[in-house]
Amino acid sequence: MEQHRNPDGTYNGAAVLSDLTGIPQDGVRQIFEQVKANHAKLVACPFHDFVPLGGPRKRYRCQNCSGEVDFNAYHWHEQGRRPR
Protein backbone atom coordinates (compact mmCIF):
# COMPACT_ATOMS: atom_id res chain seq x y z
CA MET A 1 0.00 0.00 0.00
CA GLU A 2 2.91 2.34 0.63
CA GLN A 3 3.62 2.42 -3.10
CA HIS A 4 0.28 4.25 -3.49
CA ARG A 5 1.00 6.99 -0.92
CA ASN A 6 0.71 10.54 -2.28
CA PRO A 7 3.27 13.24 -1.36
CA ASP A 8 0.76 14.77 1.09
CA GLY A 9 0.44 11.49 3.02
CA THR A 10 -2.93 10.45 1.61
CA TYR A 11 -3.36 7.44 -0.65
CA ASN A 12 -4.31 7.05 -4.29
CA GLY A 13 -7.63 5.28 -3.67
CA ALA A 14 -8.04 4.14 -7.27
CA ALA A 15 -4.62 2.49 -7.21
CA VAL A 16 -5.25 0.79 -3.87
CA LEU A 17 -8.64 -0.55 -4.98
CA SER A 18 -7.14 -1.64 -8.29
CA ASP A 19 -4.54 -3.73 -6.46
CA LEU A 20 -7.16 -5.21 -4.12
CA THR A 21 -9.73 -6.08 -6.78
CA GLY A 22 -7.70 -6.64 -9.94
CA ILE A 23 -9.80 -4.02 -11.77
CA PRO A 24 -7.59 -1.64 -13.78
CA GLN A 25 -7.25 1.86 -12.29
CA ASP A 26 -9.17 3.36 -15.20
CA GLY A 27 -12.03 0.97 -14.43
CA VAL A 28 -12.00 1.96 -10.76
CA ARG A 29 -12.06 5.65 -11.71
CA GLN A 30 -14.97 4.95 -14.07
CA ILE A 31 -16.89 3.31 -11.22
CA PHE A 32 -16.12 6.34 -9.00
CA GLU A 33 -17.59 8.64 -11.66
CA GLN A 34 -20.71 6.49 -12.06
CA VAL A 35 -21.30 6.52 -8.30
CA LYS A 36 -20.87 10.31 -8.13
CA ALA A 37 -23.25 10.84 -11.07
CA ASN A 38 -25.89 8.56 -9.51
CA HIS A 39 -25.59 10.38 -6.19
CA ALA A 40 -25.99 13.76 -7.90
CA LYS A 41 -29.19 12.57 -9.63
CA LEU A 42 -30.65 11.31 -6.36
CA VAL A 43 -29.79 14.46 -4.40
CA ALA A 44 -31.25 16.76 -7.07
CA CYS A 45 -34.55 14.87 -7.38
CA PRO A 46 -37.46 16.56 -5.57
CA PHE A 47 -39.58 13.39 -5.39
CA HIS A 48 -38.52 9.76 -5.83
CA ASP A 49 -40.85 7.20 -7.41
CA PHE A 50 -38.88 3.95 -7.27
CA VAL A 51 -39.62 0.83 -9.31
CA PRO A 52 -37.81 -2.52 -9.01
CA LEU A 53 -35.22 -3.30 -11.68
CA GLY A 54 -35.49 -7.08 -11.44
CA GLY A 55 -32.62 -9.50 -11.44
CA PRO A 56 -30.91 -11.25 -8.54
CA ARG A 57 -29.73 -8.02 -6.85
CA LYS A 58 -32.59 -6.03 -5.38
CA ARG A 59 -32.14 -2.58 -6.92
CA TYR A 60 -34.62 0.18 -7.62
CA ARG A 61 -34.65 3.08 -10.13
CA CYS A 62 -36.44 6.38 -9.65
CA GLN A 63 -38.79 7.07 -12.55
CA ASN A 64 -38.20 10.82 -12.12
CA CYS A 65 -34.40 11.15 -11.92
CA SER A 66 -33.17 7.69 -13.08
CA GLY A 67 -31.08 7.41 -9.91
CA GLU A 68 -30.62 3.90 -8.54
CA VAL A 69 -30.58 2.59 -4.98
CA ASP A 70 -30.16 -0.77 -3.30
CA PHE A 71 -32.83 -2.49 -1.21
CA ASN A 72 -31.70 -0.89 2.08
CA ALA A 73 -31.94 2.66 0.74
CA TYR A 74 -35.30 1.85 -0.86
CA HIS A 75 -36.61 0.32 2.38
CA TRP A 76 -35.71 3.37 4.49
CA HIS A 77 -37.06 5.72 1.86
CA GLU A 78 -40.37 3.88 2.02
CA GLN A 79 -40.31 4.07 5.82
CA GLY A 80 -40.18 7.86 5.59
CA ARG A 81 -36.70 8.07 7.09
CA ARG A 82 -35.30 10.12 4.20
CA PRO A 83 -35.19 13.90 4.70
CA ARG A 84 -37.26 15.83 2.16
ChimeraX attribute file (.defattr): number of C-alpha atoms within 10 A of each C-alpha:
attribute: neighborCount
match mode: 1-to-1
recipient: residues
	/A:1	12
	/A:2	9
	/A:3	9
	/A:4	15
	/A:5	14
	/A:6	11
	/A:7	7
	/A:8	6
	/A:9	9
	/A:10	9
	/A:11	15
	/A:12	16
	/A:13	16
	/A:14	20
	/A:15	20
	/A:16	18
	/A:17	16
	/A:18	17
	/A:19	14
	/A:20	10
	/A:21	11
	/A:22	11
	/A:23	14
	/A:24	14
	/A:25	18
	/A:26	12
	/A:27	13
	/A:28	19
	/A:29	17
	/A:30	13
	/A:31	13
	/A:32	12
	/A:33	12
	/A:34	12
	/A:35	13
	/A:36	12
	/A:37	12
	/A:38	15
	/A:39	14
	/A:40	13
	/A:41	15
	/A:42	20
	/A:43	11
	/A:44	10
	/A:45	15
	/A:46	9
	/A:47	13
	/A:48	17
	/A:49	12
	/A:50	20
	/A:51	13
	/A:52	15
	/A:53	13
	/A:54	9
	/A:55	7
	/A:56	6
	/A:57	9
	/A:58	13
	/A:59	18
	/A:60	20
	/A:61	19
	/A:62	20
	/A:63	13
	/A:64	14
	/A:65	19
	/A:66	16
	/A:67	21
	/A:68	22
	/A:69	20
	/A:70	13
	/A:71	14
	/A:72	11
	/A:73	15
	/A:74	21
	/A:75	12
	/A:76	11
	/A:77	15
	/A:78	12
	/A:79	9
	/A:80	9
	/A:81	10
	/A:82	10
	/A:83	5
	/A:84	7
